[in-house]
Amino acid sequence: MPQQVHKLSPETIETMKRYYTKTLQATPQGAVFRAKTPNAVITAYKSGKVLFQGSHPEAEAEKWTDGKQATPKKPKKTEKKNSFAPPEALLTGSHIGSDEAGTGDFFGPITTAAVFVKEDQITLLKELGVKDSKNLSDNSIRQIAENILTLDMPYSLLVLRNEKYNKLQKRGWSQGKMKAMLHHHAISNVKGKINSAVSEGILIDQFCEPAVYKRHISAENEQLHARTYFMTKAESYSISVAAASIIARTSFLKEMDQLSKAAGFTLPKGASGKVDQAAVRLIKSKGRQELDAYAKTHFANTKKALNRL
């Protein structure tokens, strides 16, 4: 079974524990926590070592390590431990929120949205049912997204389709870097549509350490926007991030509808055994080369499907 082991800081491990709250399992002796996702079982030990083991361990590991095995560099002494945590007032004020969908799905693209919500729009969005999209059905998400898009609410939606995703991955881009650049560009697009003076800041649903995010975008000659904050499970606290999550998820669902139509059958979401079976069916009907247009081919599902042919 594929696995990766990384040495991470106590602060990162605590952040991970909060991030995986809903998927925590019984903690083995000597461990800080254990969680199970569709990609891997993550076990963090008191020694600082974190084991990622499963069908797709790199998908989880790169959220915290930038795909590197080395121990992350310690933050500079001048940088406060929680310098990227949002001030409490931001969550109830006018701000930009961003989130993405499709990252753990074998089939389909990554969709990323950023939305600017003004303080006086928060109540209306709550009345429309805007909340953490993980607690909503796909049909509800589609309907709420339609209502959101009728409002005077500047937003940006970016779609990284599979052909380009696979090309970037072969060039050495980790999924984490792709997500960072998508968030950065979506936020930049929204900032270009508003008067920055009316925004109290930017909140990103945290998928990697802020220092890793900064490295990703700086590698492409981009800089972190002023007053940018990171927060795990931000869609549960910020209506802006929740709205972005719903828009991104709706776009992902529409993209999946189109891909399913092109494939001739419904493509399943996620990365389960059903996905392996669908990949086998797709390869048989379309050919191996066509898989690049439908899936993130570096996922373990590709190898599993090819082994079944």
C-alpha positions in Angstrom: 0.0 0.0 0.0 1.5 3.4 -1.0 2.6 5.5 1.9 4.6 8.7 2.8 6.2 9.7 6.1 6.9 13.4 6.9 8.3 15.2 9.9 6.1 18.1 10.7 6.0 20.8 13.4 3.7 20.5 16.5 1.8 23.6 15.2 1.2 22.0 11.8 0.0 18.7 13.5 -2.5 20.7 15.6 -3.8 22.5 12.6 -4.2 19.1 10.8 -6.1 17.7 13.8 -8.6 20.6 13.6 -8.8 20.2 9.8 -9.6 16.5 10.0 -12.1 16.8 12.9 -15.0 15.2 11.1 -12.9 12.1 10.0 -11.0 11.4 13.2 -10.7 7.7 14.3 -9.5 6.0 17.5 -6.0 7.3 18.3 -3.3 4.6 18.6 -0.8 4.6 21.4 1.9 7.2 20.9 -0.1 9.2 18.4 -1.7 12.6 18.5 -4.5 11.7 16.1 -5.6 9.4 13.3 -8.0 10.4 10.5 -9.3 8.6 7.5 -10.2 10.2 4.2 -11.0 8.7 0.7 -7.3 9.3 -0.2 -5.5 8.0 2.9 -5.3 7.2 6.6 -3.3 9.9 8.3 -1.6 9.1 11.6 0.3 11.8 13.4 2.7 10.7 16.2 4.0 12.7 19.2 7.5 12.4 17.7 6.4 14.8 14.9 6.3 12.1 12.3 3.1 11.8 10.2 2.2 8.7 8.2 0.0 9.0 5.1 -1.0 5.6 4.0 -3.7 4.6 1.4 -4.6 4.6 -2.2 -3.5 8.2 -2.8 -1.4 9.4 0.2 0.3 12.3 -1.8 -3.1 14.0 -2.2 -3.2 14.5 1.6 0.5 14.9 2.3 0.9 17.8 -0.2 -1.7 19.8 1.7 0.9 20.1 4.5 4.3 19.5 3.0 4.3 20.9 -0.5 5.2 17.4 -1.7 8.6 17.5 0.0 10.0 14.8 2.4 12.2 17.2 4.3 11.2 18.8 7.6 9.6 22.2 6.9 11.6 25.2 7.8 10.8 26.8 11.2 9.0 30.1 10.9 11.1 33.2 11.4 11.1 34.5 15.0 9.6 37.7 13.8 6.6 36.0 12.4 3.8 35.4 15.0 2.5 31.9 15.3 -1.1 32.9 14.3 -0.3 35.8 12.1 -2.5 34.5 9.3 -5.5 33.8 11.6 -8.4 36.1 10.7 -9.5 38.7 13.2 -12.9 37.9 14.6 -14.4 41.1 13.2 -13.5 40.0 9.7 -16.0 37.1 9.8 -18.9 39.5 10.3 -17.6 42.3 8.1 -17.2 43.0 4.3 -14.6 40.6 2.9 -13.5 38.4 0.0 -13.7 34.6 0.6 -12.4 31.9 -1.6 -12.8 28.1 -1.8 -12.4 25.3 -4.3 -14.1 22.0 -5.3 -13.1 18.8 -7.1 -9.6 18.3 -5.7 -10.2 14.8 -4.3 -12.2 13.6 -7.3 -10.6 11.5 -9.9 -13.0 12.6 -12.6 -13.6 16.3 -13.3 -11.8 19.6 -12.9 -10.8 21.7 -10.0 -13.2 24.7 -9.8 -12.3 27.7 -7.6 -14.4 30.7 -6.7 -13.8 34.0 -4.9 -16.7 36.2 -3.7 -16.9 39.6 -2.2 -19.7 39.9 0.3 -20.6 43.2 2.0 -21.6 43.3 5.6 -25.2 44.3 4.8 -25.6 41.2 2.5 -24.7 38.6 5.1 -28.2 38.3 6.6 -29.7 37.9 3.1 -27.3 35.2 2.1 -28.1 33.3 5.3 -31.8 33.6 4.5 -31.1 32.1 1.0 -29.6 29.1 2.7 -25.9 29.8 2.3 -23.8 27.7 4.6 -21.1 25.1 4.5 -21.7 23.3 1.2 -20.7 20.0 2.8 -24.0 20.1 4.7 -26.1 20.7 1.6 -27.4 18.3 -1.1 -26.2 18.8 -4.7 -29.7 19.9 -5.7 -29.8 22.5 -2.9 -26.3 23.7 -3.8 -27.4 24.3 -7.4 -30.5 26.2 -6.4 -28.7 28.4 -3.9 -25.9 29.2 -6.4 -28.6 30.4 -8.9 -29.9 32.8 -6.2 -26.5 34.0 -5.2 -25.6 34.9 -8.8 -28.7 37.1 -9.2 -27.3 39.4 -6.5 -25.0 42.4 -6.9 -22.0 40.4 -5.6 -18.6 40.6 -7.4 -17.2 37.1 -7.9 -14.7 35.2 -10.0 -14.9 31.5 -11.0 -12.0 29.6 -12.5 -12.0 26.1 -13.9 -8.9 24.0 -14.3 -10.0 21.3 -16.7 -8.3 17.9 -16.8 -6.2 18.4 -19.9 -4.4 21.4 -18.4 -4.3 19.9 -14.9 -2.5 16.8 -16.3 0.0 18.9 -18.3 0.8 21.0 -15.2 1.2 17.9 -13.1 3.6 16.4 -15.6 5.6 19.7 -15.5 6.1 19.2 -11.8 3.3 21.2 -10.3 1.7 19.7 -7.2 -2.0 19.9 -6.8 -1.3 22.3 -3.9 0.5 24.7 -6.2 -2.4 24.5 -8.7 -4.9 25.4 -6.0 -2.8 28.2 -4.7 -2.6 29.8 -8.1 -6.3 29.3 -8.7 -7.2 31.0 -5.4 -4.7 33.8 -6.0 -6.0 34.6 -9.5 -9.7 34.4 -8.5 -9.0 36.8 -5.6 -7.1 39.1 -7.9 -10.0 39.2 -10.3 -12.5 40.1 -7.6 -10.1 42.8 -6.2 -10.1 44.3 -9.6 -13.9 44.6 -9.5 -14.2 46.4 -6.2 -12.9 49.3 -4.3 -10.3 47.7 -2.0 -11.1 50.3 0.7 -14.5 48.7 1.3 -13.0 45.3 1.9 -11.8 44.4 5.4 -9.6 41.6 4.1 -9.4 38.2 2.3 -10.1 34.8 3.8 -8.9 31.6 2.1 -10.2 28.2 3.1 -6.9 26.8 4.2 -5.7 23.8 2.3 -2.0 24.1 3.1 0.2 26.1 5.5 0.3 29.8 4.6 4.1 29.7 4.2 3.7 26.9 1.6 0.9 29.0 -0.2 3.2 32.0 -0.3 6.0 29.8 -1.8 3.7 28.5 -4.5 2.6 31.9 -5.8 6.0 33.5 -5.4 7.4 30.8 -7.7 5.2 32.3 -10.4 6.2 35.9 -9.5 3.1 36.7 -7.5 2.7 38.1 -4.0 0.2 37.5 -1.3 -2.4 40.2 -1.2 -2.5 42.5 1.8 -4.7 41.5 4.7 -5.0 37.9 3.5 -5.9 35.3 6.2 -6.2 31.6 6.3 -8.6 29.4 8.2 -9.4 25.6 8.2 -13.1 24.9 7.6 -13.6 28.6 6.9 -16.9 27.9 5.1 -18.4 27.1 8.5 -17.5 30.6 9.8 -17.4 33.0 6.9 -20.5 33.6 4.7 -18.1 34.8 1.9 -16.2 31.5 1.9 -19.5 29.6 2.1 -20.8 31.4 -0.9 -17.6 30.8 -2.8 -17.8 27.1 -1.9 -21.3 26.8 -3.3 -20.4 28.6 -6.5 -17.3 26.4 -7.0 -19.2 23.2 -6.2 -22.1 24.1 -8.6 -19.5 24.7 -11.3 -17.9 21.3 -10.6 -21.3 19.5 -10.8 -22.0 21.2 -14.1 -18.6 20.1 -15.4 -19.3 16.6 -14.3 -22.6 16.6 -16.1 -20.9 17.6 -19.3 -18.2 15.0 -18.9 -20.7 12.3 -18.2 -22.6 13.3 -21.3 -19.4 13.0 -23.4 -18.5 9.7 -21.8 -22.0 8.2 -22.5 -22.6 7.3 -18.8 -22.6 8.9 -15.4 -19.1 9.4 -14.0 -19.0 8.9 -10.2 -17.5 11.5 -7.9 -14.7 10.8 -5.5 -12.0 8.2 -5.8 -13.6 4.9 -4.7 -13.8 1.5 -6.2 -16.8 2.6 -8.3 -14.5 5.2 -9.8 -12.0 2.5 -10.8 -14.8 0.6 -12.5 -15.9 3.7 -14.4 -12.3 4.4 -15.5 -12.1 0.8 -16.9 -15.3 1.4 -18.8 -14.1 4.7 -20.1 -10.7 3.4 -21.2 -12.4 0.5 -23.0 -14.8 2.8 -24.9 -12.6 5.9 -25.5 -9.0 4.6 -25.2 -6.3 5.3 -22.7 -5.2 8.7 -24.2 -8.7 10.1 -23.9 -8.6 9.6 -20.1 -6.6 12.8 -19.9 -9.7 14.8 -20.8 -11.8 13.3 -18.1 -9.6 12.6 -15.1 -6.6 13.5 -12.9 -4.5 10.7 -14.3 -1.8 10.8 -11.6 -4.4 9.5 -9.1 -3.9 5.8 -8.1 -7.3 5.1 -9.8 -5.6 5.2 -13.2 -3.1 2.4 -12.3 -5.9 0.3 -10.7 -8.1 0.7 -13.8 -5.2 -0.3 -16.1 -4.5 -3.4 -14.0 -8.1 -4.5 -14.5 -7.9 -4.4 -18.3 
